[in-house]
Amino acid sequence: MSDVFAPNLIVLTGAPGTGKSAILNHLRDELRCMDEPARQVLAEQRASGGRGTWDQDSSMFVSLLLRRSIENYGAAKRSGRKVLFDRGIPDCVVYATLADADPEPSLKAVDVFRYGPQVLFVEPWSDIYTTDNERIMSFEDTASFSEALKDVYTRSGYSLVEVPQTPIDERVAFVRKVVSVVPPGLDA
């Protein structure tokens, strides 16, 4: 595993439905945010009639997810800017395991494509959890997904910073502080 971190590349991760996208949506005017690759892949596969969705071919989905995650990482790194990711490459390891797919390509990618050493982690929270067309996991399953994510990130040498379960404005302020972003209008 490489100990070379990319401090401007910051991951916000956690189980589905924990509020990651809501936090990122509040920060988009202040910081470059990289959308969740799983939703990107699912939308493309459904639009094109492809089989690379979790419910049709989960192994293909994992492969497409890893490819998109690496592409997003590369684009962010080339930008030279601070970027906040909705999930990182280590998430692909958990998806591969759940899909009974070979996790080795994802594990290798975890060692090569490194983010900042601190990863913002959002725990499952039943008060805000909902399902939709892409988020089909039961709330109960989010707990085991969350534990698997924690394990992969800590084994990969990342330090987890837990995002508090507070109202969205407080969560955004917490993330802003951790990534040291000054809100618009206060940077004078």
C-alpha positions as CSV (number, residue, x, y, z in Angstrom):
1,M,0.0,0.0,0.0
2,S,1.2,3.4,-0.9
3,D,1.6,5.9,1.9
4,V,1.5,8.8,-0.5
5,F,-1.8,10.6,0.1
6,A,-3.4,13.3,-2.1
7,P,-4.4,15.8,0.6
8,N,-6.6,17.9,-1.8
9,L,-8.8,14.8,-2.6
10,I,-11.2,14.2,0.3
11,V,-13.7,11.4,0.6
12,L,-17.1,11.6,2.2
13,T,-18.4,8.1,2.6
14,G,-20.9,5.9,4.5
15,A,-23.7,3.6,3.9
16,P,-26.4,4.5,1.4
17,G,-29.0,7.0,2.7
18,T,-26.8,8.7,5.3
19,G,-27.0,12.2,3.8
20,K,-23.7,12.3,1.9
21,S,-25.3,13.8,-1.3
22,A,-27.3,16.3,0.7
23,I,-24.1,17.5,2.4
24,L,-22.3,17.8,-0.9
25,N,-25.2,19.6,-2.5
26,H,-24.8,22.3,0.1
27,L,-21.1,22.7,-0.6
28,R,-21.2,22.8,-4.4
29,D,-20.9,26.6,-4.5
30,E,-17.8,26.5,-2.3
31,L,-15.9,23.4,-3.3
32,R,-15.6,21.1,-6.3
33,C,-17.7,18.0,-5.5
34,M,-17.5,14.7,-7.3
35,D,-20.9,12.9,-7.5
36,E,-21.4,9.3,-6.4
37,P,-20.1,7.1,-9.2
38,A,-22.7,4.4,-8.5
39,R,-25.6,6.7,-9.4
40,Q,-23.7,7.8,-12.6
41,V,-23.2,4.2,-13.7
42,L,-26.8,3.2,-12.9
43,A,-28.2,6.2,-14.8
44,E,-26.0,5.4,-17.9
45,Q,-26.8,1.7,-17.9
46,R,-30.6,2.3,-17.6
47,A,-30.5,5.0,-20.3
48,S,-28.6,2.7,-22.7
49,G,-30.5,-0.5,-21.8
50,G,-27.2,-1.9,-20.4
51,R,-27.0,-4.9,-18.0
52,G,-24.5,-3.3,-15.7
53,T,-26.9,-2.6,-12.9
54,W,-26.9,-4.1,-9.4
55,D,-30.1,-6.1,-10.1
56,Q,-29.1,-7.4,-13.6
57,D,-25.4,-8.1,-13.5
58,S,-23.8,-7.0,-10.2
59,S,-20.3,-8.1,-11.3
60,M,-20.5,-5.9,-14.4
61,F,-21.8,-3.1,-12.2
62,V,-18.8,-3.4,-9.8
63,S,-16.4,-3.3,-12.8
64,L,-18.1,-0.2,-14.2
65,L,-18.2,1.4,-10.8
66,L,-14.4,0.8,-10.3
67,R,-13.7,2.2,-13.8
68,R,-15.8,5.3,-13.2
69,S,-14.3,5.8,-9.7
70,I,-10.8,5.7,-11.2
71,E,-11.8,8.2,-14.0
72,N,-13.3,10.6,-11.4
73,Y,-10.1,10.3,-9.3
74,G,-7.9,11.1,-12.3
75,A,-10.0,14.1,-13.3
76,A,-10.0,15.5,-9.8
77,K,-6.2,14.9,-9.4
78,R,-5.5,16.6,-12.7
79,S,-7.6,19.6,-11.7
80,G,-5.1,20.5,-9.0
81,R,-8.1,21.7,-6.9
82,K,-9.5,20.6,-3.6
83,V,-12.2,18.0,-4.4
84,L,-14.8,16.4,-2.1
85,F,-15.9,12.9,-3.3
86,D,-19.2,11.2,-2.7
87,R,-17.6,7.8,-2.1
88,G,-14.1,6.7,-2.9
89,I,-12.4,3.8,-4.6
90,P,-12.3,1.8,-1.3
91,D,-16.1,1.7,-1.5
92,C,-15.7,-0.5,-4.6
93,V,-14.2,-3.3,-2.4
94,V,-17.4,-3.4,-0.4
95,Y,-19.6,-3.5,-3.5
96,A,-17.4,-6.3,-5.0
97,T,-17.7,-8.3,-1.8
98,L,-21.5,-7.9,-1.7
99,A,-21.8,-8.9,-5.4
100,D,-19.6,-12.0,-4.9
101,A,-17.3,-10.4,-7.5
102,D,-13.5,-10.5,-7.4
103,P,-12.4,-7.7,-5.1
104,E,-8.8,-7.9,-6.2
105,P,-9.0,-5.2,-8.9
106,S,-10.6,-2.9,-6.4
107,L,-8.0,-3.7,-3.7
108,K,-5.2,-3.0,-6.2
109,A,-6.8,0.3,-7.1
110,V,-7.1,1.3,-3.4
111,D,-3.3,0.9,-3.1
112,V,-2.6,3.0,-6.2
113,F,-5.2,5.8,-6.1
114,R,-4.9,7.5,-2.7
115,Y,-7.0,10.3,-1.3
116,G,-6.3,12.6,1.7
117,P,-5.4,10.7,4.9
118,Q,-8.7,11.7,6.6
119,V,-12.0,10.3,5.4
120,L,-15.3,11.9,6.5
121,F,-17.5,9.1,7.6
122,V,-21.3,9.3,7.9
123,E,-23.0,6.6,10.0
124,P,-26.4,5.1,9.2
125,W,-29.2,7.3,10.6
126,S,-32.8,5.9,10.6
127,D,-34.3,9.3,11.0
128,I,-33.2,10.4,7.5
129,Y,-33.0,7.0,5.6
130,T,-35.2,6.6,2.6
131,T,-35.1,4.3,-0.5
132,D,-35.5,5.3,-4.1
133,N,-34.9,3.8,-7.6
134,E,-31.2,3.4,-7.0
135,R,-31.1,3.0,-3.2
136,I,-32.8,-0.3,-2.6
137,M,-30.9,-1.5,0.5
138,S,-32.9,-2.0,3.7
139,F,-31.9,0.2,6.6
140,E,-30.8,-2.9,8.5
141,D,-28.4,-3.8,5.7
142,T,-26.9,-0.3,5.9
143,A,-25.4,-1.1,9.3
144,S,-23.3,-4.1,7.9
145,F,-22.4,-2.0,4.8
146,S,-21.2,0.7,7.1
147,E,-19.0,-1.7,9.2
148,A,-17.5,-3.1,6.0
149,L,-16.7,0.4,4.8
150,K,-15.0,1.3,8.1
151,D,-12.9,-1.9,7.8
152,V,-11.8,-1.3,4.3
153,Y,-10.8,2.4,4.9
154,T,-9.0,1.7,8.1
155,R,-7.1,-1.3,6.7
156,S,-6.2,1.0,3.8
157,G,-4.5,3.4,6.1
158,Y,-7.1,6.1,6.3
159,S,-8.2,7.9,9.5
160,L,-12.0,8.1,9.8
161,V,-13.6,11.4,11.0
162,E,-17.2,10.8,12.0
163,V,-19.7,13.4,10.7
164,P,-22.2,14.1,13.5
165,Q,-25.9,13.2,13.2
166,T,-27.2,16.7,13.5
167,P,-29.3,19.0,11.3
168,I,-28.0,19.4,7.8
169,D,-26.6,23.0,8.3
170,E,-24.5,21.7,11.3
171,R,-23.3,18.7,9.3
172,V,-22.3,21.0,6.4
173,A,-20.5,23.4,8.8
174,F,-18.6,20.4,10.3
175,V,-17.5,19.1,6.9
176,R,-16.6,22.7,5.8
177,K,-14.4,23.0,8.9
178,V,-12.7,19.6,8.4
179,V,-11.9,20.4,4.7
180,S,-11.1,24.1,5.6
181,V,-13.4,25.7,3.2
182,V,-14.4,29.3,3.8
183,P,-18.1,30.0,2.9
184,P,-18.7,32.5,0.2
185,G,-18.8,36.1,1.5
186,L,-16.6,35.3,4.4
187,D,-13.3,35.0,2.5
188,A,-12.5,38.7,2.7
